[in-house]
Each structure stands twice: as C-alpha cells, then as structure tokens.
Amino acid sequence: MSIKLIASDIDGTFLDDQHEFDRVRFQTQLDEMNQRGIHFVVASGNQYLHCTKVMAGITGDLTYVVEDGALIVEKDQVLDSSPIEPELWQEVVTTVMKQPMFADAVIILSGEKAASTNITPQSETWDRTRYFYEKLIHRDDLLSVTDDIYKVDVNWPNLSDVRDKHAALSAEFGDHLTEVMSGLGGIDIIKPHVTKAYGLEQLQRIWNVSMAETMAFGDNQNDAEMLQHAKYGYAMKNAAPEAKAVTSLVTPLDNNHGGVLDMIDRVLNGQF
C-alpha cells in the first residue's frame, strides 16, 4: 500500500540544531508529493505563526497540526480548534508561580492572537523564546489575558531534564489536562484529548487516508502518540527515549543530516 500522508515534527526532527533545513531539496520533494497526491503535514507543538515562518518561501500544499494538536489549519482555513478553558490555564499559571519546585520557570500562554509571557525583553531568555513565538508580549499579570489559549508552555531553558517537574505537573493536573515534554527543557500543557495523534486522526478522516498509508516522524514525548497513529511511525535517530519507546522504527539519519528528507526521498524513489 502506498504512502498518502507524511507528518513531521519540526524542532529536533525536520530542522537541524541550527533550526534550518535544505529548502531546495524539500521544495523539489513537496512539488512531487503534491503532484502524486501525498499530503505533507507540519505537526508541531509550536504556534501556527511560527510554523508558517519556518516554512516561509516554500510553495505548495502544506497542512498544519500545531499547538500539539490544539489547532489544525489547511490552506489558511481552521479545521479544528481546542482552546483550554480559562479557569484551567489560570490554575496552571497560579500553581507554577507559587510552588518552589517550579521556581525560575518561563511561562508562555500560546494564544490565538499572541503569545503572553512572564519574562521581559531584558531577560536573557527573551530572544530564545521569541524565536519560537511570534507576537510575544510581556505581561505583568498573566491571569489578565483574554485571548483563547491553546497551550501553556512551562520551560526551564537551562535544564536538559525536566522529568521531575513533568511528574509533578501531571500529578497536579493529570485529571483535567495533559502534560507532555517537548524538548529543550519544556513541558506543554494542553487539553486532555489534544495530541498530535488527534490532529492526524482528523486529517486521516477528512482525506480518507488509513493508518497503513501514513508515515510520521518525531523526536520527543509529544510525538509519541502520533508515531503510534501511523503504520510507519519513525522516531528520529537522535530522538529522546520517550519517542523511541513507542516504535521499532528509527530513521537511519538524524535531524542534523536530513533524516526526514532522506526518508521522503526513499518514498518518492520507490525505495521504501
């Protein structure tokens, strides 16, 4: 059975460690995929605006499953949207800000119109945060935000392992929200039904594509369910243990050597 849908995470997967990819090579691939009727899906925990910026200059049909699946956009049309109830994200913000275990956390409310954060433009982490979030705004009082919030991003830029903090947040909010580690010291907090797999499932239904016709790539915990929702769910060679634990498939090349593009070439050249 042929591949009809290819979904890929962005950071640590499609992009190298310098946040770049071979644009000429991918444009050629996308042209061929579009011609053959193969859908390409950008599946990211990041903002829609950020993901479109990453893909700036690439022409052709791209679909976006962003905010870890809380927002699905095709050709600038919103197909599905799952914002968090205000009382829930406000409770998360209050808890993170008052508990010593979560001290020094960068908090970002990823909303429909903008991203709001507790850090200031003078902070040493501002530029790093602004890379991932377009229309980033400092708020003295995050609880006053009125935007629809798709995701609460809680991160510690100087930590590589936040598993203890993830466990604590899961224990605190696990009955009402889902918490997934997204890499780079970050934890994404989203609605319980929201996953990249949820977004993928909606597109499979709309496009009448089966799991057997689906290929997916990811490198972290927030990709795990998506990898399980594709017959050909590949953890990157450089993936975290949480991604590799859910699949027996691993890309031959890592993100710094075009691991996703290599696999797309194999599909298009009949070598898969």
N, C-alpha and C positions, 0 to 999 in steps of 0.2 A: 504494500500500500504506500502511496506517495505522500510526502510531507506537504501539507497545505497551510500550516501555521507555524511560524517561528517566533518565539517570545524570548526576549533577553533583558535581564537586569542591566543596569548601566555601570555604576561605580564598582570597580574590582572585577568586572565581568566583560562588558563591551568596551569600556575605556581602560587604557593603561593607567599606571600610577601617576602620570602627569595629566590625567583627565583628557587624553587625546585618543583618536583612532584614525585609521587610514581612510580618509574621506573619499579619495578617488576610487579605491578598491571597493568600499561599501556602496558607493553610488552605482558602480557597474553591477554589483550584486543586486541592489534594490531594483534597478531597471529590469533585470532578468526575472526577479521574483514577481514584480508587478505584471510582467508580460505573461508569466506562467500561472498567475492567479494564486500565488503564495503570499499570504498575509504576513507582514512583519510588525511585531508588537513591541514597543518600548515599555518594559514592565519595571517600574522603579518606585522606591519609597519617596522619591523627591517630588517637588512641585511640578505641575504641568508647565508652568512658565519656564522653569529651569530646564526641563527635558526638551522643550522646543528650542531653547537656546543652544543646548548641546548639539541638537540636530540642525542648527541653522545652516542654510546653504545646500542641504540635501533635498532634492526634489523627488516627488513620487508619493505613493500612498503609505503613510505611517499611521498606526493607531497607538494610543497611549493608555496604559493602565498605570496610573500614578497614585501617589499618596498611599502606597502599599495596597492598592485596590479600591480605595475610597472614591476614586474618580476615574471614569472611563470616557475617553474622548476620541472620536473618529471624525476626521475632516472638519475640525472645529465645532463639532456637534457633541454635546454631552449626552452620553448614552445611559450613564448611571452615576448617582451621586449619593454618598453616605456620610454626611457630617455627624460629628459627635454632639450629643445633647449638651447644652451649655452647662447644666449643673454637674455633669460628669467631668468635662475637661477642667472646670473651675475647681473641682475637688482634687483632681490630679495636681494642678498648679499649687494649690494651698498645701497639700501634703509634701510635695517636693521642696517647697520653700521653707517649711518649718522643721523637717526632720534632719538631724545632724548627719545621718548616713548619706544624705543626698547633697551635702554642702558643696558649693562651687559648681553646681550644675548649670549648664546653659540650657535655658528653656526656650523653645520656639513653638509658637502656635501657628501651624501652617493653614492659612485660610484661603477662602475663595478670592479675596481681593488683594490680600497682602500677607506677609509673614510678620508676626509680632514677637519680640524677644525681650528678655530681661537684661541683656548686655548692651553696652553703649558703643557708639562708634570709636571711642577711645580704647576700648578693650582690645587686648592682644589677640582675641579670638574673633573679632568682628569680620576681618577680611575673609577668614576661612569660612565663617558662617554665611557671609554674603555670597560666596561662590555658589552655595547650594540653594540659596533662597533669593529670588527676585523680589523687589519691593519690600526689603527688610526694614522694619520700623522698630525703634526702641520704645518701650512703654514702661513708664514708672509703675503703672498698675495694670498688670496683665489681665486681671479679672474684669477690667472695664471694656475689654474688646467685644465688639458686637458682630464681627464677621462670622460667617459659617466656618467652623474649624473642622478640618478633615483629619488632622493628626497632631498629637503633641509629641514633639521631638525633645527628649531629655538626653543631653550628652555631656561627656567629660572629655574634652579634646586631648588631655594629657594622659588618659588611661587607655590601654590597649585591651584590657579585660574588665568588662562590667557585668560579669555573670552574677556576682553577689547582689548588685543593685537591681539587676533584672529579676532575680528571685524575690527580692523584697517587694518590688512593684507588682509582680504577679500575685504575690500573697495578698497584697493590699487591694488590688482592683480586678483580680482574675475573674470574679463572678460577673463583672459588668463591662470589662474592656479586655482587649488583647494587647499583650506587650511582646514585641519581638526585637531582638538585637539586629541592628542594621549595619554594623561595622563602624570603624573609626570612633569607637567609644560611645556609640549612640544606641538609644532604645526608642523605638517608635511605639506610640500608644494609640490604638485605633479601635473602632467598633468591633464587637465580637465576631461578626460574620465577615468582616473585611479581611481579605488576604489577596495576594496576587493570584492565587488559585481561583478565588471568587471572580475576579475580573476576567481571568482566562475562560472560566466556565461560561460567563455571559457572552463572550465573543464566540466561543465554540457553538453555542446555541444559535446565535444570530446568523453566523456564517455556515451553519450545518457542517461543522468540522468535528471529527471524532478525536478522542484522546490518542488513538492509534495513528492519527495524521498530524500530531502535534509534537513539536520539538521545543525545548525550553532550556535556558542557561541561567545559572545563578551562582553566587559565592557565599551567601550568608543565611542566617536563620530565617530572615524574612522572605527568602526564596524557596524554603524547603517545601511548603505545600504546593507551590507552583510546579516544582520539579516532579512531585508525585502525581500531578494532574496532567502530565504529558508522558506518553509511552517512552519518548526519547528525552527524558529529563536529565540534563548533564550538569553536574557540579563542575566548577572550574578546577583546573589543576591546582590553583592557588586558593581554593575555597576553604572556608572555616569548617571545623569538624561537624557543626550542626547541619551544613548543607550536604556534605559527603555521606553523612549517616543515613540519608533517606533514599539514596540511589546507588546503584552499582556502576553507573556511567560517569566517567570523568574525562574531560577534554584532554587530548594529547598535549596541547599547548596552553600556557597560562595567559592571563589578561595582558601581560606585557609583550606577548609575542603573537597577538591577533588570534587568540584561541577560538573566539566566536566566529570570526571571519573565516578561519580555516575550516570550521565545520560547515559553514554556509557554502563554501566552495565545494566541499565534498558532496553536499546535497545537490547542488546545481550541476556538478560534473558527473553525477551518477556513480560516485564512489562510496556512497553511504549505504 
